[in-house]
Amino acid sequence: MSTESPRSRRTTYFGLAVLAGLVLGAVLGFVAKQGEVSWLATTLARIGEVFVSLVQFTVIPLVFTAIVVGITSLRHLGGPRVAARLGGRTVAWFAGTSLIAVLIGILIGTVGNLGTGVAVTPSEEAVANIAERAQGDWWSFVQGIVPSNVFSAFTEGEILQVVFLALLVGAAAYALGERAEAFVSFNRAAFGVIQKVLGWIIWLAPLGVLGLLGNAFASYGNEFFAPLVSLIVAVYVGCALVLFVVYPILLRTVGGISPVTFFRKSWNALQFAFVSQSSGATLPLSRQAAVDLGVPRGYASFAVPLGTTTKMDGCAAVFPSITAIFIANMFDIPLGFGDYVLIVLVAVFGSLATAGTTGWFTMLTLTLAAVNLPPEVIATGIAIVFAINPILDMMRTATNVAGQIAVPVLVARSTGILDEDALNAPVGSPVPADEEFAAA
């Protein structure tokens, strides 16, 4: 008789369904491209668009309620001192691992001499559109964090402003204590409702990836990827080094945690992150993976949501460093030692710019502007990357999510609050719910 739990079986079936979606999507996209079957290409595009829309509409309310409830839940971990200590260590780990990731990206970009000999010219319309979006500086970015209207931050999808509001409101609710309990209860209930809705959407992931990947093959084909294969490979190699080398080494040497255990319990989240290309949409799975790894639910509900917008080793460190070198080489613009220092600083201190599904654009724009590339070069370079972004974003997001899970585990271990029983429990074992959260 099988001892595999129902939850573990569902995870296995889900993984097989996603794999089937990947394979079938690639086949259908190839058929649509080779046979010029317009209706098939259109159908694949529509399937992908619907899935992305379903995922994206949950991100704003999910991030806001998760951060608010996560901050207020810290009072159950031992008071303000414990909360401050956990918050400080979390941010320190975020910065430290981002530094390692960006150095890996720079090493790969310089050793590989990426971009040399590549000549791809986007349309004039694409260049003009991106040139308009790429305008701005650090001060404009800082000003953009604080919303002029509370409601516009939500209606216009300004995730950075939503995060700022959530941190501010969560801190106020934390300070008020019992007087804000009704407000916290409302956010807790809303968080649960959103998780349930997103849980239903998650089960559509195999169909969604079929459409997304199929459309990529139907639109671009093998011929399009050939000039940019070096960039695609470099980003995947850089992210893989962070995901499968850096994190496991830190978990083993600092946390004394088996990398095998980490990947077994986080694989469902990493897999969905790869498919959905959204750290925000993966939030419930990421938080549950951290809890399964022994992180107290209250701390996980603070650190993981915060990490979805501030811990982006794929989008904010590996990707912009490699791509900046690629674009500079493509236009024969040499980068000096000072430029590489600026790339590092942007990656470590500019991670707040990575939010939701568009964080890569903000970080790449800031990085290219930091090394003082001409505006037309920035616009053209980003337009080229836009074309292959869906391919790159899969691995970037999986790397982001791995860090968002690994850092809370390391902090929990270093502060002595890691639950050894939960860590050592078999994959798929039920996790006891506490009064603050129900299991996702």
KOLTORKOL-860926 format. One record per atom (N, C-alpha, C): residue in one letter; x, z, y. Coordinates in steps of 0.05 Angstrom, whole numbers, plus 32768, in hexadecimal, padded with zeros to 4 digits. Last residue first. Example, Ala and Ser with C-alpha at 12.3 -4.5 7.8 and 13.67 -1.06 7.14 Angstrom:
S8101808E7FD3;S8111808F7FEB;S8102809D8001;A8108809C7F8E;A80F6809C7FA6;A8108809C7FBE;
END
This chain:
A7FD9803E8220;A7FD080238229;A7FC580148211;A7FBF8080821C;A7FD1806C8212;A7FC680508219;A7FAE80A08259;A7FA78099823E;A7FBA80838236;F7FCB80D38283;F7FC780B7827C;F7FBD80B5825F;E7FC6810A828A;E7FCB80F982A1;E7FC580DB829B;E7FC18127825D;E7FAA8127826F;E7FAE81148286;D7FDD80FB822A;D7FDC81148239;D7FC58112824D;A7FDD80E381E7;A7FD680DF8203;A7FD780FB8211;P800F80D781B7;P7FFA80E981C1;P7FF680E481DF;V80148098819B;V802180AA81AE;V800B80BC81B9;P8018807F8158;P80088087816F;P8017809B8181;S804B80528145;S803F806C8142;S802F8072815B;G80678023814E;G804A8021814A;G803C803B8145;V80A28036812D;V809580248140;V807880218139;P80A9807D8120;P80A980618118;P809B8050812D;A80CC80AA814D;A80B480A2813E;A80B580858137;N80F680B6816E;N80FC80B28152;N80E480AA8141;L80DD80BD819F;L80F380A9819C;L80F780A2817F;A80BA80E78195;A80AF80CC819B;A80C480B78197;D80E0810F818C;D80CC81098178;D80C180ED817C;E80FB811281BD;E810A810981A5;E80F68101818F;D80EE810481FC;D80E0810E81E4;D80EC810281CB;L811881158231;L81108101821E;L8104810E8205;I812B81378257;I810D81378253;I81058123823F;G8160813A8268;G8157814C8252;G8139814C824E;T81768117828B;T8169812F8297;T815D81428281;S818880EE826B;S819B80FD827B;S819081168288;R815880DB8255;R816C80E78244;R817F80F88254;A813F80C78282;A813280DC8273;A814680EA8261;V8163809F8290;V815F80B582A2;V815280CD8293;L815D807D8263;L817780898269;L817580A1827C;V8127806F8268;V8131807C8250;V814B808A8255;P81268055829A;P8117806F8296;P8120807E827D;V81488028828B;V8150803C829F;V81408056829D;A812A80098265;A81438017825D;A814B802D8271;I80FF7FF38280;I80FA8005826A;I811380168264;Q81157FD382A6;Q81007FE582AE;Q80F97FF98299;G81377FB38286;G81427FC78298;G812E7FDC82A1;A81107F93826E;A81227FA4825D;A812F7FBA826E;V80FA7F798299;V80EA7F8D828B;V80FB7F9F827A;N81257F5582A7;N811A7F6982BA;N810C7F8082AC;T81287F368279;T813E7F478280;T81357F5D8294;A80F77F1C827C;A80FC7F2D8264;A81137F40826A;T80FF7EFF82AB;T80EB7F1582AA;T80EF7F278292;R81287EDB829D;R812B7EEE82B3;R81187F0582B0;M810F7EBD8275;M81257ECF826E;M812B7EE38283;M80E67EA48294;M80E17EB1827B;M80F67EC68274;D80FD7E8A82BF;D80EE7EA382C4;D80E87EB282AA;L81137E5982AE;L81247E7082B5;L81167E8A82B5;I80E47E3B82A7;I80F67E3F8291;I81087E578296;P80CD7E3C82DA;P80BE7E4882C3;P80D07E4D82AB;N80F67E2282FB;N80F17E3F82FC;N80E27E4A82E5;I81037DEE8301;I81087DF982E7;I81027E1782E6;A80F27DE48336;A80EA7DD28320;A80EE7DDE8305;F810B7E0A8356;F80EE7E0B8352;F80E67DFB833A;V813E7DF7835A;V81397E0D8348;V811C7E0F8342;I81377DD08381;I81407DC88367;I813A7DDE8352;A81277DF083AC;A81157DDB83A2;A811D7DD38386;I81567E0D83B5;I813F7E1B83AA;I812A7E07839F;G81767DE283C9;G817E7DF183B1;G81667DFF83A5;T815B7DD383F8;T815E7DC083E2;T81657DCF83C8;A815E7E038417;A81447DF68410;A81467DE483F8;I81957E0B841B;I81847E1F840E;I816A7E138405;V81A37DDD8436;V81AE7DE1841C;V819D7DF6840D;E81897DE48466;E81817DCE8456;E818C7DD08439;P81A37E13847A;P81877E148473;P817E7DFC8461;P81E57E20845D;P81D37E138471;P81B67E138467;L81F67E628447;L81F37E468441;L81E17E398456;N82067E99844B;N82067E878462;N82067E6A845B;V81FF7EBF8426;V82197EB08425;V821A7E9A8439;A81CB7ECE8433;A81E17EE18437;A81FC7ED38437;A81AC7EA38423;A81AF7EA88440;A81C77EBA8445;L81AF7EAA83EC;L81BA7E9183F8;L81BE7E948416;T81967EDC83E9;T81B17ED983DF;T81BE7EC083EC;L81637ED283FC;L81747EE6840A;L81917EE28402;T81527EAC83D6;T81537EA583F2;T81657EB88401;L81527ECB83A7;L81647EB483A9;L81677EAC83C6;M812C7EF283B5;M81477EFA83B0;M815B7EE383B2;T80FD7ED383BB;T81077EE383D1;T81247EEA83CD;F80FA7EBC8388;F80FC7EAB839F;F81087EBA83B7;W80F37EE78365;W810B7ED78362;W810F7EC6837B;G80C17EFC8372;G80D97F0A837A;G80F27EFA8379;T80907EE98362;T809F7ED98375;T80B97EE6837E;T80737F0B8341;T807C7EF28335;T808C7EE18349;G80887F4C8356;G80757F3B8348;G80827F21833E;A80C17F4D837F;A80A77F58837A;A80957F43836C;T80FB7F5B839B;T80F17F4F8383;T80D77F5B837C;A810D7F7983C5;A81007F5F83CC;A80F57F5183B3;L81277FA383B2;L810B7FA883BB;L80FD7F8E83C1;S815A7F9183AA;S81487F8F8394;S812B7F95839B;G81847F9383CE;G816D7F8383D4;G81597F8083BF;F81AF7FAF83BB;F819E7FBC83D0;F81867FAC83D7;V81C47F8E8393;V81C17FAB838E;V81AE7FB783A2;A81C27F5983A6;A81B77F5F838C;A81B17F7D8389;V81DE7F5D83D7;V81C27F5483D7;V81B47F5C83BD;L82107F6C83C4;L82017F7E83D5;L81E37F7783D6;V82207F3E83A8;V821D7F58839A;V820C7F6B83AA;I82227F1983D1;I82107F1483BA;I820B7F2E83AC;L824B7F2F83EF;L82307F2E83FA;L821C7F2983E4;V82767F2583CD;V826F7F4183D4;V82527F4283DE;Y82777EEE83CE;Y82707EFB83B5;Y82697F1983BA;D82887EE78403;D826D7EDD83FA;D82647EEA83E0;G82BB7EFB8402;G82A77F098411;G828B7F00840A;F82D57ED483E2;F82D27EEF83D8;F82BC7EFE83E7;G82B07E9683ED;G82C77EA783ED;G82C17EC383E2;L829A7E5783D6;L82937E7383DC;L82AC7E8483DA;P82947E1383EE;P82A37E2983E1;P829A7E4483E9;I82677DE383E1;I826C7DF783F5;I827B7E0E83E7;D82517DB783C5;D826D7DB883CA;D82747DCB83E1;F821E7DBA83B4;F82227DAE83CE;F823F7DB083D7;M82277DD28383;M82197DB98383;M821C7DAA839E;N823D7E038392;N824E7DEE8385;N82427DD38386;A820F7E1B83A6;A82267E1783B8;A82387E0283AC;I81EE7E1C8378;I81E67E0C8390;I81FE7E0783A2;F820D7E3F8357;F82057E24834E;F81FF7E128366;I820F7E6D8374;I82287E5F836E;I82227E438367;A81D87E798373;A81E67E76838D;A82007E668389;T81CF7E80833C;T81C37E69834A;T81D07E648365;I81EA7EB08331;I81F27E978323;I81E87E7F8333;S81CF7ED38354;S81EC7ED08355;S81F57EB68348;P81987ECF8345;P81A17EC6835F;P81BF7EC28362;F819B7EE1830B;F81927EC78314;F819C7EBF8330;V81B17F17830B;V81BD7F0182FC;V81B57EE68308;A818E7F308336;A81AB7F338333;A81B77F1B8325;A81587F298338;A81657F328351;A81837F33834E;C81447F188306;C813C7F09831F;C814D7F108337;G815F7F3D82E2;G815E7F2082DE;G81597F1182F7;D81587F6F82F8;D81737F6682F2;D81747F4882ED;M81327F8E831B;M81307F738312;M814C7F67830D;K81117FBF8331;K81267FBD831C;K81247FA2830F;T80E77FC08355;T81027FC6835F;T81187FC4834B;T80B77FB5833C;T80BC7FA88356;T80D87FAD8361;T80B87FD0830D;T80AD7FB5830C;T80B27FA78327;G80CA80048318;G80DD7FF0830F;G80D37FD4830F;L809B801D8323;L80AE801A8339;L80C280048331;P8085801E82EF;P8078800E8305;P808B8009831C;V80AE803F82D7;V80A9802482CE;V809B801382E3;A80AB807282F2;A80C4806282F2;A80BE804482EB;F8076808682EB;F808280838305;F8099806F8305;S806B808682B6;S8057807A82C7;S8060807982E4;A809680A382A2;A80948086829C;A8081807882AF;Y808780D682B3;Y809F80CA82BF;Y809E80AB82BA;G805980DD8292;G805880E082AF;G806F80D282BD;R806C80D7825D;R805980C48268;R805880C58287;P80B280DC8250;P809880E98256;P808680D68265;V80CF80B08221;V80CD80B6823E;V80B280C48243;G80D2809E81EC;G80D580BA81F2;G80D480C2820F;L80C3806B81E0;L80E0807281DE;L80E6808E81E7;D808E806A81ED;D8096806981D1;D80B3807081CC;V809580678225;V808980808219;V8090808181FB;A80AA80348229;A80BA804A8232;A80B080648226;A807D80178216;A809780168207;A80A9802D820F;Q80588022823E;Q8053802C8223;Q806D802C8212;R806F80068268;R806C8023826A;R8068802F824E;S806D7FD28254;S80877FDE825B;S80847FFC825B;L80367FCA8250;L80467FC98238;L80617FD6823D;P80267FCE8287;P801C7FE18273;P802C7FE18259;L80497FA3829F;L804B7FC082A5;L803F7FD28290;T80457F6E829D;T804F7F7B8285;T80507F998288;A80367F6082D0;A80227F5D82BA;A802B7F6B82A1;G80677F6982EA;G804F7F7982F1;G803A7F7782DB;S80897F4382D5;S808E7F6082CF;S80767F7182D5;S807B7F0682BB;S80727F1982CF;S80777F3682C6;Q807B7EDF8294;Q808D7EDC82AB;Q80847EEE82C2;S80607EDE8263;S80507EE0827C;S80617EDB8295;V808B7EDB823D;V80757EC8823D;V80677EC78258;F80AD7F048248;F80B87EE98245;F80A27ED58248;A80897F2F8246;A80977F29825F;A80A27F0C825F;F807D7F2F8210;F80687F278223;F80747F21823E;Q80B07F3F81FC;Q80A47F2681F4;Q808F7F1D8207;L80B67F718213;L80C97F5C8219;L80BE7F408213;A808B7F8D81FA;A808C7F898217;A809F7F72821F;N809B7F8A81C4;N80817F7F81CC;N80807F7A81EA;W80CD7FA481C5;W80CC7F8881C0;W80B17F7B81C8;S80D57FDA81C8;S80D07FCB81E2;S80CB7FAE81DD;K80E07FEC8196;K80C97FF881A5;K80C37FEA81BF;R810B7FCD8186;R80F37FCE8176;R80DB7FD88186;F81317FD881AE;F81247FBE81AD;F810C7FBD819B;F813C800F81A3;F8133800681BD;F81257FEB81BC;T814F800D816F;T8137801C8175;T812B80138190;V817E7FF08178;V81697FE68166;V814F7FF3816B;P819C80118199;P81917FF981A4;P817B7FED8192;S819480578194;S8199803E8186;S818D80268193;I81AF808181C5;I8197807581BA;I819E805B81AC;G81D1809C81E7;G81D280A381CB;G81BA809881BC;G81D58091821D;G81BD809E8214;G81BD80A681F7;V8208807C8222;V81FF80908235;V81E7809F822A;T8210805A81F5;T8225806B81FF;T821C80818211;R81DD804181EC;R81EC804D81D6;R8201806181E1;L81CC802F821D;L81BA803F820D;L81CA804E81F8;L81F8800F822C;L81F18027823C;L81DF803A822C;I81F67FE78204;I820E7FF88207;I820780128216;P81C27FD1820D;P81C87FDF81F4;P81E17FF181F6;Y81CB7FBC8243;Y81B77FD1823E;Y81BD7FDF8223;V81F57F958239;V81F87FAB824C;V81E57FC28245;V81DF7F74820D;V81FA7F80820D;V81FB7F98821F;F81AD7F5E8214;F81B57F6481F9;F81D17F7181F7;L81A67F59824D;L81907F63823B;L819B7F6D8220;V81D67F458261;V81CA7F5E826C;V81B77F6A8258;L81DB7F178241;L81F07F2B8242;L81E67F46824C;A81AC7EFC824F;A81AF7F068233;A81C57F1B8232;C81B67EEE8284;C81A17F01827E;C81A37F0D8262;G81E17ECA827B;G81E47EE2828B;G81CF7EF78285;V81C77EA3825B;V81DE7EB28250;V81E27ECC8260;Y819F7E91827E;Y81987E9D8264;Y81AF7EAE8258;V81BF7E7D82A7;V81AD7E9382AD;V81A47EA18293;A81DB7E54828A;A81E97E6A8297;A81D77E82829D;V81B27E31827A;V81C27E3F8266;V81D07E578272;I81A17E1F82AD;I818E7E2C829A;I819E7E3D8286;L81CF7E0882C1;L81C37E1E82CE;L81B07E2E82BC;S81D87DDF829B;S81ED7DF3829F;S81E17E0C82AD;V81AC7DBD82A0;V81AF7DCD8288;V81C47DE3828B;L819F7D9B82C8;L819F7DB882CF;L81A37DC982B6;P819D7D6782B5;P81B07D6E82CB;P81B37D8C82D0;A81757D6E8289;A81917D688284;A81A37D6F829B;F81407D758296;F81507D8D8292;F816E7D878290;F812A7D428298;F812C7D5282B1;F813F7D6982AE;E812A7D2F8264;E813B7D228278;E813F7D338291;N81047D4B8247;N81217D518242;N81337D468258;G80CD7D5D8274;G80DA7D4F825D;G80F87D56825B;Y80A97D6B829D;Y80C57D6682A2;Y80D37D56828C;S80737D6E828C;S80797D6782A7;S80967D5D82AB;A80737D7C8256;A80657D64825E;A806D7D5B827A;F80907DAC8258;F809B7D958249;F808D7D7B8252;A806D7DCB8277;A80897DC78280;A80957DAF8272;N803E7DCB8258;N803E7DBD8272;N805A7DB8827C;G804F7DEA822D;G80477DCF8229;G80477DBF8243;L80577E1B8246;L806E7E0D823B;L80687DEF8237;L80217E268257;L80387E278269;L80507E16825F;G80017E218227;G7FFC7E10823F;G80147E0F8251;L801A7E478206;L80167E2C81FD;L80127E198215;V80147E748224;V802F7E698221;V802D7E4D8216;G7FDC7E7C821E;G7FE87E788238;G80037E6B8236;L7FD57E8681E8;L7FC97E6E81F4;L7FD67E67820F;P7FF27EB681E5;P7FFA7E9F81D4;P7FEF7E8581DF;A7FD57ED7820B;A7FF07ECE8210;A7FF87EB681FF;L7FA67EF08205;L7FA47ED38209;L7FC07EC7820D;W7FB07F258204;W7FAB7F1881EA;W7FA87EFA81EC;I7FB47F318239;I7FCC7F2F822A;I7FC87F21820F;I7F7F7F388249;I7F8D7F208251;I7FA67F1B8240;W7F757F6B8233;W7F667F548229;W7F747F3A8230;G7F987F888254;G7F9C7F888237;G7F8D7F71822A;L7F827F828285;L7F9B7F748280;L7FA07F738262;V7F567FA4827E;V7F517F888283;V7F6A7F78827D;K7F717FD58275;K7F607FCA8261;K7F5B7FAC8265;Q7F8C7FDB82A6;Q7F9B7FD8828E;Q7F8A7FCC8277;I7F607FE282C8;I7F717FCA82CB;I7F827FC582B2;V7F4E801382B5;V7F3D7FFC82B4;V7F4D7FE282B5;G7F79803582C1;G7F71803182A6;G7F5F801882A2;F7F7A803282F9;F7F91802982EA;F7F8A802482CD;A7F4980498305;A7F4D802D830B;A7F64802282FB;A7F54807E82F4;A7F3F806F82E7;A7F42805182EC;R7F7D808A8319;R7F82808C82FC;R7F6E807C82EC;N7F6280858349;N7F7780728343;N7F7E80728326;F7F3E80B18343;F7F3480958346;F7F498081833F;S7F6280DB8340;S7F5180D58329;S7F4580B9832A;V7F7680DA8373;V7F8880D4835D;V7F7880CD8344;F7F4980E98390;F7F5580CF8395;F7F6780C7837E;A7F41811D837B;A7F2C81088378;A7F3880EC837C;E7F718137838A;E7F6C8132836E;E7F56811D836A;A7F84814783BA;A7F82812A83B6;A7F7A8123839A;R7F86817E83B6;R7F74817283CA;R7F71815483C7;E7FB081898393;E7F94818A8389;E7F80817D839D;G7FDF816583B9;G7FD9817383A0;G7FBC81728398;L7FF6814F83E5;L7FDC815D83E8;L7FD4816C83CF;A8024813683D2;A8027814D83E4;A800D815C83E7;Y800D810D83B3;Y801E812183A6;Y8020813A83B8;A7FF580EF83DB;A7FE480FC83C7;A7FF3811283B8;A802380DE83F5;A801080EF8404;A7FFE80FD83F0;A803B80BF83CD;A804980D683D7;A803680E983E6;G8013809783C8;G801A80A983B1;G802880C283BA;V8017807F83FA;V7FFE808C83F2;V800380A083DB;L804C806B83F7;L8043807C840D;L802B808C8405;L804A804B83CA;L805E806083CB;L8055807583E1;A8021802783D9;A801E803883C1;A8031804F83C2;L8038800D8405;L8020801E8408;L801C803183F1;F80637FF483EC;F806880078401;F805080198405;V80467FD283C9;V80587FE783BE;V805E7FFC83D3;V802D7FB283EE;V801D7FC383DC;V802E7FD983D0;Q80597F988404;Q80497FAA8415;Q80377FBC8404;L80697F7B83D7;L807B7F8F83E3;L806C7FA283F5;I803C7F5A83CE;I80427F6F83BB;I80557F8483C7;E800B7F3F83EC;E80267F4783F5;E802F7F5F83E5;G7FD97F2683E5;G7FEC7F2883CF;G80087F2F83D7;E7FB27F26840A;E7FC57F11840C;E7FDB7F1283F6;T7F957F5483FD;T7F877F3A83FC;T7F9B7F2383FC;F7FBC7F7D8404;F7FB07F7883EA;F7FA47F5C83E8;A7FCA7F798439;A7FE07F7B8425;A7FD57F758409;S7F9A7F7C8454;S7FA77F628451;S7FBD7F62843D;F7F8E7FB28455;F7F7F7FA18443;F7F8C7F86843F;V7FB27FC7847B;V7FB37FD18460;V7FA57FBD844D;N7FD87FA284A7;N7FBD7FA8849F;N7FBD7FAF8482;S800D7F9E84AB;S7FFF7FA384C4;S7FE27FAA84BF;P80397FBC847B;P80227FAA8482;P80167FB2849D;V807D7FBA8474;V80687FCA847F;V80507FB98488;I809D7F8F8463;I80967FA48450;I807E7FB4845A;G80AB7F6E848C;G80967F65847A;G808E7F7A8466;Q80D67F8684A3;Q80BD7F8684B1;Q80A67F7F849F;V80FC7F77847D;V80F67F948481;V80DB7F96848F;F80FD7F408484;F80F57F4B846A;F80ED7F68846D;S810F7F3C84B8;S80F47F3284B2;S80EA7F3D8498;W81437F4F84AE;W81307F5F84BF;W81137F5684BB;W81597F28848D;W81557F438483;W81417F528494;D81337EEC849C;D814B7EFB8499;D81447F17848E;G81197EA78498;G81177EC4849A;G81327ED28496;Q81047E708470;Q810C7E7B848A;Q81097E9A8489;A80F07E5B8442;A810A7E688441;A81137E74845B;R80C27E3F844D;R80C07E598440;R80DA7E688441;E80D77E108464;E80C57E218474;E80C37E3D8468;A80F37DFC8439;A81027E038451;A80F17E158463;I80CA7DF08416;I80DA7E078410;I80EB7E0F8428;N80B47DC2842F;N80A47DD98429;N80B47DF38425;A80E07D9F8432;A80D37DA9844A;A80C37DC28445;V80EA7D9783FB;V80FF7DA3840C;V80F27DAE8425;A80BA7D7F83EB;A80C27D9983DF;A80D77DA783F1;E80BC7D508409;E80A67D63840D;E80AD7D7E8402;E80E77D3683F5;E80E97D3F8410;E80D37D548416;S80F87D4B83B1;S80E97D3B83C4;S80EB7D4783E0;P813D7D59839F;P81207D5D839E;P81137D4B83B3;T81727D3F837C;T81667D408396;T81487D438394;V81AC7D51835B;V818F7D4F8358;V81837D528374;A81E67D50833F;A81DA7D438357;A81BC7D3E8352;V821F7D73832B;V82027D708329;V81F77D648342;G82547D7E8334;G824D7D648328;G822F7D608325;T824D7DC2832C;T825F7DAD8333;T82577D938325;G822B7DEA8318;G82227DD9832E;G82347DC28335;L825B7E1C8305;L82407E108303;L823A7E00831C;N828A7E3082EE;N828B7E1C8303;N82717E0D8305;G828D7E5982CA;G82817E4082C1;G82827E2A82D5;V82A47E8082EA;V82B37E7682D3;V82A87E5B82CA;T827A7E888310;T82947E7F8318;T82A47E738301;G824D7E9782F0;G824B7E818304;G82667E76830B;I82607EC382D3;I82567EAB82C5;I82567E9382D8;L826B7EE782FE;L82807EDE82EB;L82787EC582DC;I82397EEE8315;I824F7EE18325;I82657ED78312;G821E7F0882EB;G82157EEE82F5;G822B7EDF8304;I823B7F3782E6;I823A7F2482CF;I82327F0882D9;L822F7F4D8317;L824B7F468312;L824D7F3382FA;V81F97F568311;V82017F428324;V821E7F3A8320;A81F97F7F82E9;A81EC7F6582E4;A81F67F5082F7;I82137FAA8302;I821F7F9E82E9;I82147F8282E5;L81EE7FB3832A;L82097FAC8331;L82177F9F8319;S81C17FC3830D;S81C07FAA831C;S81DC7FA18324;T81D37FF482FA;T81D07FDE82E7;T81CD7FC482F5;G81D48010832C;G81EC800D831B;G81EA7FF68307;A819F800F833F;A81B48003834E;A81CD7FFD833D;F8183802C8316;F817B8011831E;F81928002832B;W819E805C8318;W81A1804B8300;W8199802F8306;A818C806E834A;A81A8806A8345;A81AE8058832D;V815580718341;V815F805E8355;V817C80598350;T8155809C831B;T814A80828314;T8155806C8327;R816B80C68337;R817A80BB8321;R8170809F8319;G814280CE835D;G815D80C78365;G816D80BB834F;G811680DB833C;G811580C4834D;G813080BB8355;L8128810B8323;L812280F38313;L812280DA8324;R812D812B8351;R814581268340;R8140810D832F;A80F9812C8364;A810F81218375;A8127811A8364;A80DF81468339;A80D7812B8342;A80ED811D8352;V80F981778339;V80FB81668322;V80F581498329;R80E88189836B;R810481868366;R81098174834E;P80AF818B8368;P80BC8178837A;P80DA81738373;G809B81968322;G809C819B833F;G80AD8187834E;G8098818A82EC;G80A881A182F4;G80AB81A48312;L8076816182DF;L8090816182D1;L80A2817882DB;H8049815C82FC;H8046816982E1;H8060816B82D2;R8056813F8327;R8054815B832B;R8050816B8311;L8055810A8317;L806E81188316;L806C8136831A;S802480F48321;S802881018306;S8042810F8304;T802980DC8352;T801B80F68350;T801F81048336;I804580AE8341;I805180C18354;I804380DC8352;G801E80958320;G8038809D8315;G804680B18327;V7FF4808A8342;V7FF0809D832C;V800B80A78321;V800F80648363;V8002807C836E;V7FFF80918359;I8021803E833E;I8034804D834E;I802880668359;A7FF0802B8328;A800580368317;A801980478326;T7FD580168354;T7FCA802E8347;T7FDF803B8335;F7FF97FEB8362;F7FF180008375;F7FE880198366;V7FFD7FCB8333;V80157FD8833F;V800D7FEF8351;L7FC67FBC832C;L7FD57FCA8318;L7FED7FD98323;P7FB87F9F835A;P7FAB7FB98355;P7FBA7FC98340;I7FDF7F738351;I7FDE7F83836A;I7FD07F9E8364;V7FD57F5D831C;V7FEF7F698324;V7FEC7F7B833C;T7FA77F41830F;T7FA87F5D8308;T7FC17F6C8313;F7FAF7F0D831B;F7F9B7F1B832B;F7F9B7F398324;Q7FD67EF982F7;Q7FDD7F008312;Q7FC97F118321;V7FBB7EED82C7;V7FCF7F0282C8;V7FD47F0C82E4;L7F987EC582D6;L7F8D7EDD82CA;L7FA27EF482CC;S7FBD7E9E82E7;S7FAA7EAA82FA;S7F9F7EC482F0;V7FD77E9282B7;V7FE67E9E82CC;V7FD47EAB82E1;F7FAB7E7B829B;F7FB87E938291;F7FC87EA182A7;V7FA07E4F82BB;V7F8B7E6382B7;V7F987E7D82AD;E7FD07E3182B6;E7FC77E3B82D0;E7FB37E5182CD;G7FD17E24827E;G7FE57E35828A;G7FDD7E4182A5;I7FA37E03827C;I7FA57E1C826C;I7FB97E2F8277;R7FB27DDA829F;R7F9B7DEB82A6;R7F9C7E058296;A7FDD7DC38283;A7FE27DCE829D;A7FCB7DE182A5;L7FC37DB08255;L7FD87DC58252;L7FDD7DD3826D;T7FA27D8A826D;T7F977DA0825F;T7FAB7DB7825C;T7FC87D658281;T7FB67D738293;T7FAA7D8C8286;A7FDE7D538251;A7FEF7D608265;A7FDE7D718278;L7FB17D3B823B;L7FBE7D51822D;L7FCF7D618240;W7FA57D12825E;W7F917D27825B;W7F9E7D3F824D;S7FD27CF0825A;S7FCD7CFF8273;S7FBA7D16826F;V80027CE28233;V7FE67CEA822F;V7FDE7CFC8246;E80347CCA822B;E80277CC88244;E80087CCD8241;G80527CD481FF;G803B7CC181FB;G802C7CBC8215;Q80787CF78212;Q80807CDF8206;Q806A7CCA8204;K80587D218228;K806D7D148238;K80737CF8822C;A80377D3181FF;A802B7D288218;A803F7D198229;V805E7D4081D9;V804B7D2A81D3;V803F7D1F81ED;F80747D6C81F4;F80857D5581ED;F80747D3C81E7;G80477D8E81F5;G80537D84820E;G80657D6C820A;L80407D9781BE;L802B7D8981CE;L80367D7E81E8;V80717DB281B3;V806A7D9A81A5;V80557D8A81B5;A806E7DDF81D5;A80847DCC81D8;A807D7DB281CB;G803F7DF781C1;G80407DEE81DC;G80567DDA81E1;L804F7E05818D;L803A7DF18191;L803A7DE681AD;V80777E2B8199;V807E7E13818A;V80697DFD818F;L805A7E5281B7;L80737E4681C2;L80787E2B81B4;G80317E608193;G802B7E5481AD;G80437E4681B9;A804F7E78816B;A80407E608165;A80397E51817F;L80617EA48187;L80757E91817D;L80677E768177;V80307EBE818F;V803F7EB581A6;V80547EA0819E;A80237ECA815A;A80117EB8816A;A80207EAD8182;L804B7EED814D;L804A7ED4813F;L80397EC0814E;G803E7F178170;G80587F0A8172;G80587EEF8165;F800C7F26815C;F800F7F1C8177;F80287F0D817B;Y801A7F39812A;Y80097F22812C;Y800B7F158148;T80387F66813A;T80447F51812A;T80347F37812C;T80127F858155;T802A7F7B8163;T80377F648155;R7FEF7F8F812B;R7FE57F7F8142;R7FFD7F748152;R80107FB0810C;R80077F968101;R7FFE7F848118;S80157FDC812D;S802D7FCC8127;S80267FB1811C;R7FE17FEE812E;R7FED7FE58147;R80067FD48141;P7FD87FFC80F8;P7FC97FE68104;P7FD67FDC811E;S8018800880D7;S8001801180E6;S7FF27FF980F2;E802E80018095;E802F7FF680B0;E80157FFE80BF;T802F800E8061;T802E80258074;T802F801B8090;S800B7FEF802C;S801B7FEC8044;S801880058056;M801180007FE8;M800080008000;M801280008019;
END
